[in-house]
Amino acid sequence: MRRGGLWLFVSACLLTGAYFGASRLGFLDRLQARFLPRKLKLSSGDFPAGVAAPIGGAAVPLRPVRVGFVPRGSSAALQVAAGGAVLSDRPEPEKPLDGVLRTSFFLDGLAVAYPRDEELMAALRKGGDEGGVDVAAMTVDRLAEWAAALRDAAPRAILLLGRSHGLEAMASVGPKTLQELRGKKVAVARHTACEYFALWLTARAGLAVDDLQWVEVTTVADAGKWLREGRVDAAVGFAGDLDLAIRDRGGTMLASTADAPHLVATVLVTRGEFSARYPDAIRRLVRGLLEAGRLVGKDSQEGARRLGEVAPYLGDPTVAIQLAPPATLDENLAFFGVHGEPPVTFDELFTSAGALYLKLGRAPSVPDAEEVRDLAPLRFAASVAPKP
């Protein structure tokens, strides 16, 4: 038995040595290339986004620029700019809508409302020519988690639409503090800004992620519904929706993004190929949204009416706009580090969110922040803006 064991040991050593020797000399690679060839598949993300842009092409596309969004308070500016919005599962209007983009910046735009962030992400990957969208309004945390999945779309953040000042919230029926949620059921829609806010809350309360029993729901609106029906102890959703559960069941509003007004920021993200092909259209889009945001800030009546038509679950649309107002030009310049000193910049928010999702194993990789932003349209808007 001893002699047999010795021979096994010697054989193992010889085989190991032969393997490493063959590997260093390249024999294994040649054998694999001959008998087990790998199929190398490339994608458009392996090349610069603008290689297909025409030389001296059209300034704007012949069709409306398709802008997708999941309704929030700041979405009111997008709807005013586009002249309204259509739901993603409804027929599109036969004629372009008259909004600020068309009447003041000679650009046809179509705002498309999606019920879920994941559907919006899929539409951005597809692109406007294939029935998706050319541009999407998404929160920075969504862009960080999905940057790898959107690689072929070459996403570029070009504008801050607005920050959440209390739109996302956590409410409970029973527990009165965040610490009392330990072991309780909490409804949340995954892959949303609400979940990102919930993760911040657990860290702030000194709780581990697994200290709570997370109950996954399909949409953010479903979270409030489950709390009203008594199926969970707490929910993370939109403040206006959660207010109903609080009133009906005597619940408690535990926290909102009013406690972290720089955590959830919605940015306009364009497909790299589209912005390279139609840079003038992107400049007009940015200017139009800034102007629409100014109009909503001055009088939110029209924006609130349009927002209420596509997102009744936000509650009072006027309050929803107050909790997530459209951003101004100065706020944009500060957020993107062009001018001013904000508490949190785009680069800081994107980098921290990316590191979080890497830590959670939810993102395979995250690019540098400078790779997913394009400040040229914003700088142009600032250069032609009326001086105060």
N, C-alpha and C positions, 0 to 999 in steps of 0.2 A: 504493500500500500504506500509505503514511504517512497519507494522507487517510482511508482506510478505518479504520485503527487509531484515528485521532482521533475519528471518528464513533462507533465502538464504545465508546470511553472516555466520551464525552459522554453517550451513551445509557445507559450503566451508571450514571453519576452521577445522571442524571435519574430513572431507575427506583428507585435507592436512596433518593433524596430523596422521591420520591412514596410509597414504601413506609413510611418513617418518619413522613411527614406524615399519611398515612391511619391509621397505627397510633395516633398521638397524638390524633387527632381522633375515634377510636373507630370509624372506618368498617370496619376489618378485623374487629373483634369483631362488629359487626352483620351483616356478610356471612357470617361463620362461623356465627353463631347461626341465620341463616335457611337457609343451604344445607348446612352441615355441623354440625348440632346435636349437642352432647355429651349422652350419657346419664349423668346423675348418679345414682350408686347409693350409698345409705346402708346402714349396718349397725348392729347393736345397740351396737357400741363407740362410736358417735357420741353416745350418750346415757348418763346416769348409770346405774350397774348396778342401783340399788335402785328404779327407777321403777315396776317391776311388783310390788314387795313389797306384800302385802295389809295393810290396816289392821286390827289386832287379829286376825291370823291365828293358825294353829297354832304352838305353841312348837317342835315338832319335826315332821319329815315323817312321813307314814304308812308309808313304806317305809324300809328300812335306809339310812343314810348310806353312800354308796359312796366308799371311800378307795382310790386306786390307788397302787402303789409298785413300784419295781424293787428287789429284795431287796438289803439291806446289813445290817451288824451292828445298826444302830439300828432296823431294821425289826422286830426282835423285840418291841419295846415296842408297836408297832402291832398285831402279831398277838396279843399277850397282851390288849390292849385290846379287840380285835374277837372274840376267842375262836377265832382261827385265820385262815386265808386260803384263797382259791380262786385257781387259775390262770385267767388271762384267757380261755383257750380251753376251759375246762371248765364243766360245768353248775353253776349256783349252788345252794346248799343250800335245801331247801324251807322250813326253819324258821330264824329268826335264831339265831346262835351265842351261847352264854353266855360272854361275856368281861367284863372290868372295866367296859366301857361299859354293858352291859346290866344287870349285877348291882348296880353301885354308882351309876351315873349315869342309869339308866332311858332309855338311848338305844340303839337297834339300829344296829349298824355292820357293814359288810361290807368286809373288806380284800381287794383284788384285786391279785394279783401279775402284773406284765408282764415279758416277757423283754428289752424294749428301751425306752430312754428316749423314743424317737420315738413308740412306740405309746402310752406313758403320756401324752405331750403331746397326741396326737390324742384320747385318751379324755377329757382335761380340757376340750378344746375342744368336744367333743360334749355333755358334761354327763350327769349321772346319770339324768335322765328319758329320755334317748335311748340308754341302754345304755352310756354312758361312765362317768365318775366325777364326783362333786361336789367332791372334794378329792384332791390328789395330793401325795405326798412326793417332792420333787425337790431336787437340789443347787442352790445359788444360781447357779452358773455356767450351769446349764441354764435357769433362769428368766431370766437376763440375755440369753442368746442368743435365747430364744424369746418374749420379752415382746411383741414386735410381732405375732408370729403368734397369740399368745393374747389379743390386744387385746379381741376380742368377749367373751371369758370374764371380762374384768376381774380378772385374778389378784391375789390378796392373800396375802402371806406372813404367817402368824399364829403360828408356833411353830418353834423350833429343835428338831429331832428328835435330832440328834447330829452330831458332827464325826468326820472320818476321822483316826485316829492311826496309820495304817499299813496300811489296807485296800487302797488303790491302790498299785501298785508297778511297777517296771520291772526286768526280768530279761533276761539275755543269755547266749548260749552262744558263747564266743570272746572278745569284747571284755570288758575288765576295768574300764574306766572309761567315763564318759559321753562323753568326748572321742574315745574310740576308736570310737564309733558313727558318726562322720562317713562318709557314703557307704554305710552298712549298711542292711539292710532291717529295719524295725521295724513289727510288727503292732500296730494300734490300732483300736478301734471309734470311729468319728467320732460327734460329738454326745453325748459321755459325759463324766463327771467324770474318767475315765481319760485322755481326750485333753487335757482342761484341765490335768491334772497333768503330762502329757508336755510341753505347751507351756511350763509353768513350768520343767521340767527343762532344756529346751533353752536357755532364757534364762539359767538359773543356770550352765550349762556354757559359756556364751559362744558357742553354736552358732546359726546361722541356721536358721529352720524348714526351709528347702530343703536344708540340709546332710545331712539324713537322708532315706532313701527310705521314706516312710510307706506301709505296705501296709494298706489298709482291709479290715477284717473286719466281719461282720454284728453279732456280739454280743461283749461283753467276754470271755465264756468261750471264744470262738473264738480270741482272741489267744493264750491259753495253749496251746490245742490246736495252733496253727500252730508255736509254738516247740518243743513236744514232738516234732512231726513233722519238724523241721528245715527248714521252709519259709521261715523268717525267721531273722535273727541275734539279734533281741531282740523283746520284746513288753511292752506295757503292759496290765496287767490286775489281777485280785485276787490278793493275796499268797498266799492258800492254794492257789489254782489254779497259780500260777507255781512254787510250791515243788515240784510234781511234775516239771516240766521241769528244774528245777535238779538234783533228785536223779537223774533218769533220764539226763541228758546232761552232767552235770558243769558246770552253768551257774553264773552269779553274780547275786546280787541287787544291782543297782546302786543303787537308791534306793527309798524309799517315802514315803508321806505322813507317816510319823513324823518326817521331816525338815521337814515343813511342816504341822503339826497344825491350823493355822487357815485352810488353803487350801480344803479341800473340806468344806462344811457342808450338811447336808440339812435342808430346811425344809418345813413343811406349808403347802401353797398351796391356797386355796379359791377357787371361782368367786365373783365379786363378787355376782351375783344370788342365789346360794344363801345366802350369809352374810347378805345383806340380808333375805331372806325368812325365814330361820330362825336368827336371832342366838343364841337360847338353845341350839339344837343345836350350834352352833359353840363356845359356851362349855363345854358339857358334853364335847364332843370334846376340847378342849384340856385340860381337867381330867382326863379319863380317860386321855389319853396321858401326862400327867405322872405320874399315879399308876402306870400300867403301867410307865413307865420306872423309877420308884422300886423297884417290885417286881423288875424284871429286874436292876437294880443290886444288890439285896439277895441274890437267888438267880436265876441265869440259866438254870437247868435247863429250865423250861417254855419260855421264849423260845427257847433253843437247839434244843429238840426241834422246835418249830414252824418255825423258820427252816430247819433242815435238811431239812424235808419239801418246801419249795418251792424251795430254792436249794442243792442239793448241791455245785454248782461253787464255792461260797464256801470249801470245805474244812471243817475242824472248826468247827461253828457257834459253839461256846463261844469259840474264838479270834477268830472274826469279830466277835463282840459286843465282845470286849476291844479290837479294833482300831478299832471304830466304836461306842462305847457310847452309850446313850440320854442325852440332855442333861437336866440338872436344872433346877428352876425358877430357881435363882440364875444358872446359866449362860445361861438364856434372857433374864433381865432384863438381864444384862450385854451379851449379844450384840446385843440390840435397843436398847441405849442407854438403858434405863429406870433402871438402877442398876448401878454398878460401872464398872470401866475395863478392858475386855478388850483384847488386842493388836489385834484386828480386829473391827469391828462389821459388822452386816448391811449398812448403808449403804455402808461402805467396800468390802466384798467385792463387792456388786452393782455398784457404780459402776465399779470397776476391771475386773471381768469384762466389763461392757458395753462399756467403752472398748476392751478387747482384741478383742472380736468385731466392733466397728465397724472397727478397724484392719485386721483380717483380711478385711473385706468379707463377713462372715457374718451380720451383723445390719443391716437397713435403718435402724433407729432404736432407741434405748433410752430409756425414760422415766426420770424421776428416781426415786431409790430410795423416797422417801416416797410415791410414787404406787402402789407395788406392795407395801405392807405395811399391816397393820391391827393395832395394838397393843391394841385394846379387849379382845379375849378374854383375852390374856395378863395385862393389868392386872387384869381381874376375877378370874382364877385366883389372882393374887398376893394380892388383897384378902381372899379367903376361905380361903387356905392356913393350916393350923395354925401357930401361932407356935412357934419352936424353944425 
